Amino acid sequence: GLSCKVCAMLTQVTNKLRIVLVEPSHPGNIGAAARAMKNMGLEQLFLVNPKLFPHADATARASGADDILAKAVVCETLDESLAGCGLVVGASARLRRLSIPQWNPRECAEKIWEEDASSETAIIFGREHAGLTNEELARCHQLVHIPCNPDYSSLNLAAAVQVLCYEYRMVAEAGS
């Protein structure tokens, strides 16, 4: 178990990180992402124009993270979901030839941890079938890419959320 001091510190810093899912098409992935977030102590879930939410599949896959779903902020636009964020990081399965700097998950977590606590940070995840558009990526200050098997690099949405939330928690625990 963690000391009360560490738990309090994690609560303070994890509240500045929001996970943004852009147009998720499968409600089960929303629930699984909420579960991944709760496992790592994160609470701020933003949904941009979800196809089906709320939905029984989201609740079932949340497997006890119903509080995260209940507090989820549903937005009509990406800009609405990013209001108040000083740093926006886009998760991308493909290494793109864009002028946006790219981090691996550990670097991403470290940079978010070091970011000014006076503003929030968002990590945005794209559609299950197509990821983020170039226009959406242009809203990002940084990209994060999870290295995978180059022959099969398509991570499930919730698995990608889990990896980045885990890295952030490890950095937060080490930084306490």
URBELKA-V239961 format. One record per helix or strand of 3 or more residues. SS is the DSSP state (A for helix, B for strand). FROM is the first residue (numbers start at 1). LEN is the number of residues. If there is no record, write none. Layout:
ss:from:len
SS:FROM:LEN
SS:FROM:LEN
This chain:
ss:from:len
A:4:11
B:17:6
A:27:13
B:44:5
A:56:7
A:66:6
B:73:3
A:78:4
B:85:7
B:101:3
A:105:10
B:120:6
A:134:4
B:142:3
A:157:19
